[in-house]
Amino acid sequence: MDRNGIVETLGRQRRVESFVQLYAGHPLDADLKDLCQIVYVILLTMDEDKLRDLWEHDEIDFFIRRVIRIQLYGKRTDFDRDCKRFARRTTPIDDVHGI
């Protein structure tokens, strides 16, 4: 199977989403959906032979969980830069207007 087929299969099975939800401990919100998209981009841009090897040796789940854990808890990751830093630099509208 090629890279696109593997990622399509993972998407249809919603494996990335289920792992993200497992690590987060709550249903997917907008930031966690962004994290899922980041994981899919990582899978689509990685070396095709490496991805195929992970798939054929049933190690893809471990790899996905590792990527999610690094993105969630690591510093200087795409998720940290795009989602967590933005959230830290903004103020909810309720706090600004005292609602």
C-alpha positions in Angstrom: 0.0 0.0 0.0 1.3 3.5 -0.7 1.5 6.5 1.6 -1.8 8.0 0.6 -3.6 4.6 1.0 -2.2 4.1 4.5 -3.2 7.6 5.6 -6.6 7.2 4.0 -7.1 3.9 5.9 -6.1 5.5 9.2 -8.4 8.4 8.5 -11.4 6.1 7.7 -10.7 4.2 10.9 -10.3 7.4 12.9 -7.3 6.0 14.7 -5.5 9.3 15.1 -8.7 10.9 16.5 -9.2 8.1 19.0 -5.6 8.3 20.2 -5.8 12.1 20.6 -9.0 11.7 22.6 -7.4 9.0 24.7 -4.4 11.3 25.6 -6.5 14.4 26.1 -9.0 12.6 28.3 -12.0 14.4 26.8 -13.8 14.8 23.5 -12.1 16.5 20.6 -12.3 20.3 20.7 -11.1 22.6 18.0 -7.5 22.5 19.2 -7.4 18.7 19.3 -8.9 18.5 15.8 -6.0 20.7 14.7 -3.6 18.3 16.4 -5.2 15.5 14.4 -4.6 17.4 11.2 -0.9 18.0 12.2 -0.5 14.3 12.8 -1.9 13.5 9.4 0.4 16.1 7.7 3.4 14.5 9.5 2.3 11.1 8.2 1.8 12.4 4.7 5.2 14.1 4.6 7.3 11.4 6.1 9.4 9.0 4.0 7.1 6.6 2.2 9.3 3.5 2.8 9.5 4.2 6.5 5.7 4.6 6.7 5.1 1.5 4.7 7.5 -0.4 7.0 5.7 0.8 10.1 2.4 -0.3 8.5 3.6 -3.7 7.5 5.1 -4.5 10.9 2.0 -3.2 12.8 4.0 -0.5 14.5 2.0 2.4 13.1 -0.1 2.8 16.2 2.9 3.1 18.4 4.4 5.7 16.0 1.1 7.7 15.9 0.9 7.7 19.7 4.5 8.8 20.0 3.9 11.7 17.6 0.8 12.8 19.5 2.6 12.7 22.8 5.5 14.8 21.5 3.1 17.3 19.9 1.0 17.6 23.0 3.7 17.8 25.6 6.7 19.0 23.7 8.0 22.5 23.4 8.6 24.1 20.0 6.3 21.7 18.2 3.8 22.6 15.5 0.9 22.1 17.9 2.6 24.3 20.6 3.4 27.0 18.1 0.0 27.0 16.3 -2.4 26.3 19.1 -1.1 26.4 22.7 0.9 29.6 22.3 -2.0 31.3 20.7 -4.3 30.3 23.6 -1.8 31.5 26.1 -1.5 34.9 24.4 -5.3 35.6 24.1 -7.9 36.5 26.6 -11.4 35.0 26.5 -14.0 37.6 25.6 -15.9 36.8 28.9 -12.8 38.0 30.9 -12.4 41.2 28.9 -16.0 42.4 29.2 -16.8 40.9 32.6 -19.6 38.8 31.3 
